[in-house]
Amino acid sequence: MACLSKSHFTRLFKKHLGLTPHEYYINYKIGKLKEKLLDTNLTVAQAFAACNMNYNGYGARLFKEKVGFSPSAYRKLLLGMDRMDSGG
């Protein structure tokens, strides 16, 4: 579509954004998942599903690598911080 080979597109993408298209996509998905994890009406598995991700060993490990916490620990941390901010 862009009249570039896959490797040339990837090289240009990384040159300008500092990461590959795949890394960009993963970071985007993790960002969306972080938003969904704030919704307490969803289970962690449902939050993953809403982002077209599987809540399996790989998905949870990828999240932990990128964020530093497991998905459930991230949720507990943020929801705990939210309670502290609201005085609860």
NUMAR-662480 format. One record per atom (N, C-alpha, C, O, CB): residue number from 1; x, y, z; atom name; residue in three letters. Coordinates in Angstrom, 3 decimals. Each point is the difference from the previous one (the first is absolute). Glycine has a CB too. Example, Ala and Ser with C-alpha at 12.3 -4.5 7.8 and 13.67 -1.06 7.14 Angstrom:
<finus>
 num        x        y        z atome residu
   1   13.190   -5.690    7.800     N    ALA
   1   -0.890    1.190    0.000    CA    ALA
   1    0.900    1.200    0.000     C    ALA
   1    1.036   -0.019    0.665     O    ALA
   1   -2.928   -1.154    0.581    CB    ALA
   2    1.542    2.223   -1.966     N    SER
   2    0.820    1.190    0.060    CA    SER
   2   -0.770    1.090    0.730     C    SER
   2    0.509    1.108    0.169     O    SER
   2    0.675   -1.736   -2.314    CB    SER
</finus>
This chain:
<finus>
 num        x        y        z atome residu
   1    0.825   -1.188    0.000     N    MET
   1   -0.825    1.188    0.000    CA    MET
   1    0.873    1.256    0.000     C    MET
   1   -0.325    0.974   -0.678     O    MET
   1   -1.489   -2.234    1.886    CB    MET
   2    2.892    1.249   -0.473     N    ALA
   2    0.878    1.166    0.064    CA    ALA
   2    1.102   -0.064   -1.052     C    ALA
   2    0.882    0.858   -0.036     O    ALA
   2   -1.368   -0.678    2.475    CB    ALA
   3    0.433   -1.199   -3.295     N    CYS
   3    1.010   -0.207   -1.038    CA    CYS
   3    1.397   -0.174    0.591     C    CYS
   3    0.988    0.447   -0.583     O    CYS
   3   -2.391    0.897   -0.985    CB    CYS
   4    1.478   -1.987    2.713     N    LEU
   4    1.270   -0.317    0.656    CA    LEU
   4    0.017   -1.483    0.324     C    LEU
   4   -1.040   -0.598    0.273     O    LEU
   4    1.229    2.937    0.694    CB    LEU
   5    0.993   -2.923   -1.000     N    SER
   5    0.099   -1.389    0.446    CA    SER
   5   -0.221   -0.023    1.518     C    SER
   5    0.135    1.015    0.683     O    SER
   5    1.485   -1.625   -2.589    CB    SER
   6   -1.961   -0.570    2.402     N    LYS
   6   -0.233   -0.145    1.435    CA    LYS
   6    1.239    0.402    0.806     C    LYS
   6   -0.108    0.694    1.011     O    LYS
   6   -1.529   -2.542   -1.488    CB    LYS
   7    2.801    1.411    0.027     N    SER
   7    1.224    0.313    0.747    CA    SER
   7    0.324    1.496   -0.067     C    SER
   7    0.449    0.579    0.989     O    SER
   7    0.410   -2.896   -1.469    CB    SER
   8   -1.081    2.942   -0.670     N    HIS
   8    0.264    1.433   -0.113    CA    HIS
   8   -0.981    0.803    0.868     C    HIS
   8    0.398    0.948    0.677     O    HIS
   8    0.486   -1.303   -3.022    CB    HIS
   9   -2.146   -0.023    2.322     N    PHE
   9   -0.990    0.662    0.852    CA    PHE
   9    0.385   -0.133    1.465     C    PHE
   9   -0.039    0.975    0.750     O    PHE
   9   -1.748   -1.430   -2.450    CB    PHE
  10    2.166   -0.774    2.113     N    THR
  10    0.375   -0.236    1.400    CA    THR
  10    1.206    0.847    0.383     C    THR
  10    0.031    0.583    1.084     O    THR
  10   -0.932   -2.922   -1.230    CB    THR
  11    1.882    2.410   -0.727     N    ARG
  11    1.200    0.802    0.268    CA    ARG
  11   -0.361    1.481    0.161     C    ARG
  11    0.469    0.654    0.932     O    ARG
  11    0.923   -2.312   -2.232    CB    ARG
  12   -2.216    2.183    0.402     N    LEU
  12   -0.407    1.408    0.094    CA    LEU
  12   -0.842    0.262    1.254     C    LEU
  12    0.170    1.014    0.677     O    LEU
  12   -0.118   -0.869   -3.184    CB    LEU
  13   -0.940   -1.057    2.795     N    PHE
  13   -0.856    0.122    1.181    CA    PHE
  13    0.867    0.091    1.252     C    PHE
  13   -0.189    0.881    0.839     O    PHE
  13   -1.659   -2.171   -1.989    CB    PHE
  14    2.807    0.358    1.261     N    LYS
  14    0.870   -0.021    1.181    CA    LYS
  14    0.885    1.246    0.052     C    LYS
  14    0.251    0.534    1.081     O    LYS
  14   -0.262   -3.047   -1.133    CB    LYS
  15    0.474    2.968   -1.079     N    LYS
  15    0.839    1.201   -0.043    CA    LYS
  15   -0.749    1.213    0.552     C    LYS
  15    0.570    0.816    0.724     O    LYS
  15    0.643   -1.751   -2.717    CB    LYS
  16   -2.485    1.043    1.647     N    HIS
  16   -0.771    1.186    0.389    CA    HIS
  16   -0.689   -0.127    1.358     C    HIS
  16   -0.192    1.002    0.689     O    HIS
  16   -0.152   -0.587   -3.094    CB    HIS
  17   -0.025   -1.619    2.790     N    LEU
  17   -0.716   -0.167    1.268    CA    LEU
  17    0.822   -0.682    1.088     C    LEU
  17   -0.385    0.003    1.169     O    LEU
  17   -1.687   -0.109   -2.491    CB    LEU
  18    3.203   -0.476    0.938     N    GLY
  18    0.863   -0.623    0.991    CA    GLY
  18   -0.380   -1.413    0.382     C    GLY
  18    0.621   -0.585    0.887     O    GLY
  18   -0.222    2.819   -0.062    CB    GLY
  19   -1.404   -2.796   -1.472     N    LEU
  19   -0.395   -1.376    0.254    CA    LEU
  19   -0.634   -0.576   -1.251     C    LEU
  19   -0.446    0.735   -0.882     O    LEU
  19    0.110   -0.247    3.329    CB    LEU
  20    0.301   -1.806   -2.513     N    THR
  20   -0.550   -0.659   -1.180    CA    THR
  20   -1.526    0.114    0.002     C    THR
  20   -0.595    0.296    1.036     O    THR
  20    2.556   -1.895   -1.087    CB    THR
  21   -2.595    1.367   -1.097     N    PRO
  21   -1.464    0.009   -0.020    CA    PRO
  21   -0.604   -1.003    0.985     C    PRO
  21   -1.021    0.281    0.627     O    PRO
  21    1.127    0.422   -3.015    CB    PRO
  22    0.521   -1.867    2.521     N    HIS
  22   -0.504   -1.006    0.942    CA    HIS
  22    0.100    0.493    1.441     C    HIS
  22   -0.937   -0.167    0.780     O    HIS
  22    1.613   -1.644   -2.379    CB    HIS
  23    0.454    2.416    1.954     N    GLU
  23    0.152    0.554    1.351    CA    GLU
  23   -1.028    1.104    0.252     C    GLU
  23   -0.582    0.087    1.082     O    GLU
  23    3.041   -0.642   -1.132    CB    GLU
  24   -2.672    1.394   -0.963     N    TYR
  24   -0.991    1.064    0.105    CA    TYR
  24   -1.385   -0.580    0.253     C    TYR
  24   -0.739    0.481    0.859     O    TYR
  24    2.117    0.956   -2.384    CB    TYR
  25   -1.722   -2.478    0.767     N    TYR
  25   -1.294   -0.655    0.137    CA    TYR
  25   -0.165   -0.616    1.391     C    TYR
  25   -1.052    0.145    0.623     O    TYR
  25    1.052   -0.604   -3.090    CB    TYR
  26    1.024   -0.221    2.947     N    ILE
  26   -0.052   -0.600    1.338    CA    ILE
  26   -0.182    1.086    1.051     C    ILE
  26   -0.827   -0.148    0.900     O    ILE
  26    2.294   -1.756   -1.663    CB    ILE
  27   -0.713    2.988    0.664     N    ASN
  27   -0.141    1.094    0.965    CA    ASN
  27   -1.398    0.602   -0.036     C    ASN
  27   -0.558    0.349    1.040     O    ASN
  27    2.994    0.135   -1.278    CB    ASN
  28   -3.001   -0.363   -0.963     N    TYR
  28   -1.365    0.511   -0.137    CA    TYR
  28   -0.991   -0.932    0.705     C    TYR
  28   -0.869    0.452    0.744     O    TYR
  28    1.486    0.635   -2.943    CB    TYR
  29   -0.473   -2.400    1.952     N    LYS
  29   -0.906   -0.979    0.621    CA    LYS
  29    0.137    0.021    1.521     C    LYS
  29   -1.005   -0.074    0.706     O    LYS
  29    1.155   -1.366   -2.764    CB    LYS
  30    1.064    1.538    2.567     N    ILE
  30    0.223    0.046    1.448    CA    ILE
  30   -0.639    1.269    0.568     C    ILE
  30   -0.593   -0.042    1.077     O    ILE
  30    2.759   -1.274   -1.310    CB    ILE
  31   -2.056    2.423   -0.464     N    GLY
  31   -0.634    1.244    0.444    CA    GLY
  31   -1.507   -0.134    0.104     C    GLY
  31   -0.604    0.441    0.978     O    GLY
  31    2.457    0.824   -2.028    CB    GLY
  32   -2.462   -1.877    0.038     N    LYS
  32   -1.453   -0.228    0.031    CA    LYS
  32   -0.371   -0.946    1.133     C    LYS
  32   -1.009    0.203    0.674     O    LYS
  32    0.888    0.173   -3.153    CB    LYS
  33    0.926   -1.400    2.689     N    LEU
  33   -0.263   -0.958    1.073    CA    LEU
  33    0.085    0.684    1.355     C    LEU
  33   -0.805   -0.284    0.886     O    LEU
  33    1.709   -1.576   -2.307    CB    LEU
  34    0.056    2.755    1.592     N    LYS
  34    0.113    0.733    1.265    CA    LYS
  34   -1.275    0.798    0.274     C    LYS
  34   -0.459    0.074    1.139     O    LYS
  34    2.959    0.070   -1.439    CB    LYS
  35   -3.066    0.451   -0.747     N    GLU
  35   -1.264    0.736    0.151    CA    GLU
  35   -1.128   -0.945    0.403     C    GLU
  35   -0.773    0.302    0.910     O    GLU
  35    1.538    1.375   -2.626    CB    GLU
  36   -0.858   -2.811    1.043     N    LYS
  36   -1.076   -0.960    0.288    CA    LYS
  36    0.112   -0.575    1.405     C    LYS
  36   -1.016   -0.291    0.630     O    LYS
  36    0.922   -0.270   -3.055    CB    LYS
  37    1.315    0.396    2.924     N    LEU
  37    0.175   -0.562    1.343    CA    LEU
  37   -0.548    0.926    1.083     C    LEU
  37   -0.250   -0.445    1.120     O    LEU
  37    2.272   -0.762   -1.940    CB    LEU
  38   -2.210    2.468    0.506     N    LEU
  38   -0.587    0.938    0.968    CA    LEU
  38   -1.501   -0.200    0.156     C    LEU
  38   -0.592    0.451    0.981     O    LEU
  38    2.373    1.182   -1.561    CB    LEU
  39   -2.395   -2.305   -0.383     N    ASP
  39   -1.441   -0.260    0.046    CA    ASP
  39   -0.254   -1.217    0.885     C    ASP
  39    0.245   -1.135   -0.407     O    ASP
  39   -0.572    2.127   -1.914    CB    ASP
  40   -0.164   -0.746    3.531     N    THR
  40   -0.212   -1.092    0.956    CA    THR
  40   -1.193   -0.883   -0.369     C    THR
  40   -0.218   -1.038    0.625     O    THR
  40    1.209    2.487    1.136    CB    THR
  41   -1.764   -1.042   -2.772     N    ASN
  41   -1.087   -0.851   -0.472    CA    ASN
  41    0.523   -1.151   -0.858     C    ASN
  41   -0.728   -0.951   -0.283     O    ASN
  41   -0.804    2.929    0.349    CB    ASN
  42    2.781   -1.886   -0.472     N    LEU
  42    0.615   -1.038   -0.822    CA    LEU
  42    0.967   -0.828    0.830     C    LEU
  42    0.718    0.537    0.843     O    LEU
  42   -0.960    0.911   -2.878    CB    LEU
  43    0.264   -2.744    1.801     N    THR
  43    1.050   -0.818    0.598    CA    THR
  43    1.281    0.272   -0.780     C    THR
  43   -0.038    0.622   -1.062     O    THR
  43   -1.616   -2.430    1.826    CB    THR
  44    2.770    1.351   -0.251     N    VAL
  44    1.261    0.181   -0.708    CA    VAL
  44   -0.079   -0.702   -1.363     C    VAL
  44    0.450    0.544   -1.009     O    VAL
  44    0.820   -0.394    3.214    CB    VAL
  45   -1.838   -1.347   -2.228     N    ALA
  45   -0.143   -0.742   -1.256    CA    ALA
  45   -0.890    0.761   -0.984     C    ALA
  45    0.286    0.014   -1.197     O    ALA
  45    0.022   -2.178    2.448    CB    ALA
  46   -1.365    2.786   -0.778     N    GLN
  46   -0.889    0.777   -0.872    CA    GLN
  46    0.707    1.243   -0.533     C    GLN
  46   -0.215    0.392   -1.147     O    GLN
  46   -1.771   -1.231    2.437    CB    GLN
  47    2.827    1.460   -0.464     N    ALA
  47    0.769    1.161   -0.453    CA    ALA
  47    0.938   -0.414   -1.130     C    ALA
  47    0.125    0.711   -0.997     O    ALA
  47   -0.259    0.327    3.300    CB    ALA
  48    0.791   -2.185   -2.150     N    PHE
  48    0.853   -0.517   -1.071    CA    PHE
  48   -0.823   -0.247   -1.256     C    PHE
  48    0.402    0.399   -1.093     O    PHE
  48    1.126   -1.449    2.790    CB    PHE
  49   -2.670    0.397   -1.553     N    ALA
  49   -0.844   -0.315   -1.149    CA    ALA
  49   -0.468    1.270   -0.703     C    ALA
  49   -0.072    0.032   -1.228     O    ALA
  49   -0.665   -2.136    2.368    CB    ALA
  50    0.421    3.135   -0.392     N    ALA
  50   -0.447    1.265   -0.582    CA    ALA
  50    1.091    0.647   -0.853     C    ALA
  50   -0.286    0.824   -0.869     O    ALA
  50   -1.240   -0.511    2.824    CB    ALA
  51    2.767   -0.691   -1.699     N    CYS
  51    1.133    0.526   -0.762    CA    CYS
  51    0.511   -1.007   -1.032     C    CYS
  51    1.099    0.149   -0.533     O    CYS
  51   -0.480    1.247    2.511    CB    CYS
  52   -1.428   -2.418   -2.250     N    ASN
  52    0.396   -1.061   -0.925    CA    ASN
  52    1.314   -0.656    0.393     C    ASN
  52    0.834   -0.315   -0.848     O    ASN
  52   -2.036    1.524   -0.945    CB    ASN
  53    1.369   -1.408    3.084     N    MET
  53    1.185   -0.675    0.526    CA    MET
  53   -0.463   -1.199    0.812     C    MET
  53   -1.075    0.016    0.600     O    MET
  53    2.414    2.151   -0.543    CB    MET
  54   -0.521   -3.196   -0.045     N    ASN
  54   -0.306   -1.174    0.806    CA    ASN
  54    0.622    0.135    1.379     C    ASN
  54    1.169    0.357    0.142     O    ASN
  54   -1.295   -1.770   -2.209    CB    ASN
  55   -0.671    1.123    3.068     N    TYR
  55    0.507    0.024    1.370    CA    TYR
  55    0.581   -1.375    0.278     C    TYR
  55   -0.613   -0.834    0.665     O    TYR
  55   -1.096    2.583    0.098    CB    TYR
  56    2.887   -1.958   -1.280     N    ASN
  56    0.697   -1.261    0.208    CA    ASN
  56    1.395    0.324    0.527     C    ASN
  56    0.287    1.156    0.313     O    ASN
  56   -1.613   -2.327   -2.163    CB    ASN
  57    2.165    0.203    1.948     N    GLY
  57    1.346    0.241    0.521    CA    GLY
  57    0.751    1.052   -0.783     C    GLY
  57    0.660    0.857    0.589     O    GLY
  57   -0.623   -3.182    0.193    CB    GLY
  58   -0.128    2.276   -2.123     N    TYR
  58    0.736    0.952   -0.825    CA    TYR
  58   -0.529    1.426    0.182     C    TYR
  58    0.785    0.928    0.196     O    TYR
  58   -0.339   -2.760   -1.850    CB    TYR
  59   -1.757    2.010    1.592     N    GLY
  59   -0.577    1.339    0.130    CA    GLY
  59    0.307    0.633    1.342     C    GLY
  59    0.351    1.178    0.071     O    GLY
  59   -2.151   -1.866   -1.612    CB    GLY
  60    1.671   -0.085    2.599     N    ALA
  60    0.285    0.523    1.341    CA    ALA
  60    1.488    0.299    0.161     C    ALA
  60    0.375    0.991    0.627     O    ALA
  60   -2.322   -2.292    0.290    CB    ALA
  61    2.797    0.437   -1.487     N    ARG
  61    1.449    0.214    0.095    CA    ARG
  61    0.406    1.242   -0.786     C    ARG
  61    0.830    0.783    0.462     O    ARG
  61   -0.466   -3.260   -0.193    CB    ARG
  62   -0.941    2.660   -1.445     N    LEU
  62    0.285    1.180   -0.810    CA    LEU
  62   -0.407    1.269    0.742     C    LEU
  62    0.742    0.982    0.019     O    LEU
  62   -1.062   -2.335   -2.112    CB    LEU
  63   -0.860    1.325    2.703     N    PHE
  63   -0.462    1.152    0.778    CA    PHE
  63    0.992    0.302    1.117     C    PHE
  63    0.379    1.153    0.203     O    PHE
  63   -2.782   -1.714   -0.737    CB    PHE
  64    2.819   -0.469    1.254     N    LYS
  64    0.925    0.200    1.127    CA    LYS
  64    1.345    0.530   -0.479     C    LYS
  64    0.601    0.841    0.670     O    LYS
  64   -1.744   -2.685    0.579    CB    LYS
  65    1.626    1.372   -2.391     N    GLU
  65    1.263    0.500   -0.551    CA    GLU
  65   -0.090    1.480   -0.330     C    GLU
  65    0.936    0.758    0.260     O    GLU
  65   -0.459   -3.024   -1.181    CB    GLU
  66   -1.592    2.675    0.355     N    LYS
  66   -0.158    1.390   -0.436    CA    LYS
  66   -0.343    0.952    1.150     C    LYS
  66    0.448    1.147    0.010     O    LYS
  66   -1.183   -2.016   -2.220    CB    LYS
  67   -0.056    0.399    3.174     N    VAL
  67   -0.538    0.878    1.039    CA    VAL
  67    0.741   -0.152    1.331     C    VAL
  67    0.092    0.946    0.782     O    VAL
  67   -2.311   -1.079   -1.912    CB    VAL
  68    2.742   -1.061    1.372     N    GLY
  68    0.704   -0.236    1.256    CA    GLY
  68   -0.841   -0.687    1.058     C    GLY
  68    0.498   -0.341    1.073     O    GLY
  68    0.841    2.316   -1.592    CB    GLY
  69   -2.601   -2.178    0.222     N    PHE
  69   -0.932   -0.659    0.925    CA    PHE
  69   -0.842   -0.989   -0.791     C    PHE
  69   -0.188    0.154   -1.206     O    PHE
  69    0.119    1.879    2.736    CB    PHE
  70   -0.432   -3.043   -0.844     N    SER
  70   -0.973   -0.881   -0.647    CA    SER
  70   -1.277    0.806   -0.221     C    SER
  70   -0.190    1.028    0.650     O    SER
  70    1.186   -3.127    0.436    CB    SER
  71   -1.867    1.664   -1.980     N    PRO
  71   -1.239    0.755   -0.240    CA    PRO
  71   -0.833    0.194    1.271     C    PRO
  71   -0.511    1.094    0.240     O    PRO
  71    0.503   -1.999   -2.561    CB    PRO
  72   -0.131   -0.138    3.132     N    SER
  72   -0.814    0.156    1.210    CA    SER
  72    0.698    0.880    1.031     C    SER
  72   -0.664    0.765    0.699     O    SER
  72   -0.347   -3.013   -1.118    CB    SER
  73    2.339    2.157    0.530     N    ALA
  73    0.718    0.868    0.935    CA    ALA
  73   -0.089    1.455   -0.451     C    ALA
  73   -0.126    0.902    0.828     O    ALA
  73    1.692   -2.791   -0.255    CB    ALA
  74   -1.499    2.118   -1.889     N    TYR
  74   -0.135    1.356   -0.545    CA    TYR
  74   -1.367    0.575    0.358     C    TYR
  74   -0.108    1.150    0.426     O    TYR
  74    1.672   -1.728   -2.323    CB    TYR
  75   -2.594   -0.227    1.722     N    ARG
  75   -1.360    0.439    0.313    CA    ARG
  75   -0.118    0.341    1.487     C    ARG
  75   -0.522    1.058    0.351     O    ARG
  75   -0.386   -2.491   -2.224    CB    ARG
  76    1.381    0.559    2.732     N    LYS
  76   -0.075    0.236    1.449    CA    LYS
  76    0.761    1.251    0.389     C    LYS
  76   -0.466    0.789    0.822     O    LYS
  76    0.253   -3.243   -0.440    CB    LYS
  77    1.388    2.636   -0.974     N    LEU
  77    0.813    1.180    0.290    CA    LEU
  77   -0.736    1.278   -0.383     C    LEU
  77   -0.089    0.933    0.798     O    LEU
  77    2.163   -2.289   -1.156    CB    LEU
  78   -2.597    1.397   -0.857     N    LEU
  78   -0.673    1.216   -0.459    CA    LEU
  78   -1.305    0.257    0.731     C    LEU
  78   -0.316    1.144    0.326     O    LEU
  78    1.358   -1.485   -2.539    CB    LEU
  79   -1.796   -0.706    2.471     N    LEU
  79   -1.256    0.196    0.714    CA    LEU
  79    0.260    0.403    1.443     C    LEU
  79   -0.769    0.765    0.581     O    LEU
  79   -0.343   -2.438   -2.073    CB    LEU
  80    2.190    1.164    2.073     N    GLY
  80    0.387    0.419    1.350    CA    GLY
  80    0.418    1.456    0.037     C    GLY
  80   -0.317    0.720    0.946     O    GLY
  80    1.028   -3.046   -0.463    CB    GLY
  81    0.008    2.763   -1.520     N    MET
  81    0.411    1.402   -0.090    CA    MET
  81   -1.212    0.898   -0.176     C    MET
  81   -0.058    1.098    0.553     O    MET
  81    2.256   -1.791   -1.538    CB    MET
  82   -3.171    0.217    0.207     N    ASP
  82   -1.209    0.778   -0.232    CA    ASP
  82   -0.764    0.221    1.310     C    ASP
  82   -0.529    1.082    0.256     O    ASP
  82    0.396   -2.007   -2.597    CB    ASP
  83    0.090   -0.128    3.159     N    ARG
  83   -0.682    0.133    1.297    CA    ARG
  83    0.737    0.994    0.900     C    ARG
  83   -0.618    0.761    0.743     O    ARG
  83   -0.223   -3.131   -0.940    CB    ARG
  84    2.170    2.348    0.116     N    MET
  84    0.780    0.931    0.823    CA    MET
  84   -0.240    1.443   -0.461     C    MET
  84   -0.106    0.909    0.824     O    MET
  84    1.862   -2.697   -0.431    CB    MET
  85   -1.839    1.993   -1.709     N    ASP
  85   -0.239    1.340   -0.536    CA    ASP
  85   -1.362    0.539    0.398     C    ASP
  85   -0.156    1.201    0.220     O    ASP
  85    1.641   -1.751   -2.126    CB    ASP
  86   -2.478   -0.337    2.000     N    SER
  86   -1.343    0.441    0.321    CA    SER
  86   -0.243    0.049    1.509     C    SER
  86   -1.108    0.283    0.455     O    SER
  86    0.341   -1.243   -2.622    CB    SER
  87    1.824    0.679    2.933     N    GLY
  87   -0.134    0.091    1.457    CA    GLY
  87   -0.587   -1.219    0.645     C    GLY
  87   -0.361    0.045    1.177     O    GLY
  87    0.121    2.333   -1.470    CB    GLY
  88    0.128   -3.487   -0.446     N    GLY
  88   -0.615   -1.203    0.531    CA    GLY
  88    0.961   -0.908    0.560     C    GLY
  88   -0.371   -1.067    0.490     O    GLY
  88   -1.347    1.286   -2.050    CB    GLY
</finus>
